[in-house]
Amino acid sequence: MTTRAGFVALIGEPNAGKSTLLNRMVGAKVSIVTHKVQTTRARIRGVAMAGEAQIVFVDTPGLFRPRRRLDRAMVAAAWSGAADADVVVLLIEAHRGLTEGVQAILDGLAYRAGGRPVALAINKIDRVKSEVLLALTEKMNAAFTFEKTFLISAEKGHGADDLKTWLADTMPEGPWLYPEDQIADLPMRMIAAEMTREKLTLRLHQELPYQLTVETEGWEERKDGSARVDQIIYVMRDGHKGIVLGNKGETIKAVSKAAREELETFLDRRIHLFLQVKVRPGWLEEAARYSEMGLDFKDGA
């Protein structure tokens, strides 16, 4: 039996559907998915099995023009994920086509791909007519030499199996990198923090989500098989704290309930989740906060 294993970096602009595709490939929710852009802050590894091949997906933050330290650290993490992979998959949105942002990524790939295969996945194909897709496919392949092009809908699943099969065949021969039943290599504490942050992002439609971060401070196993999880939500200002708490604590209660339920489903056990909100005006400039997110503080310089 010949086994294969390797890393696949999913890159693209914010909101291209990378996290949705990762979750579909893995068959479980390991990456935060919201309608907000720039929600994936760290490279999240999801492990998918396809026959005798193990595909380790690296879901990178969306590539965009960075303005702040956090932005710069996220973009550095994205390019680093691409540089470490065996195969790179560029995801673009069918209805947006070859945007300035996509062109900037193609320019970056020209000197960062380093000879590794790069595939194109045109996502959200249900939003455009077939002749538009055909023209976009030709335009993209004229702009860059892709190994293969896939037309997919990450949300609905169209074309995802073809992409997965091709990736499995492209992985280098070698032993599996993770146990067969492991779906993510992020520590559970970080996955739990991401789940809470996703619920906050969905609940709060202001600019606030980019000004907050969630950390799992404590994880206590209990004799009855349940676990107590303590998390801190760091915000920049007192006013932000009020928004997160909500009227009579309604917002934080709703977020806590939704995050707890998702964590219980994910772990198949009872969870007692306790959330605290703390004001830390300078958290965006604290190295420790970046480490908790799996980012390198120095990359933001």
Order of alpha helices (4+ residues) and beta strands (2+ residues): beta-alpha-beta-beta-alpha-beta-alpha-beta-alpha-beta-alpha-alpha-beta-beta-alpha-alpha-beta-alpha
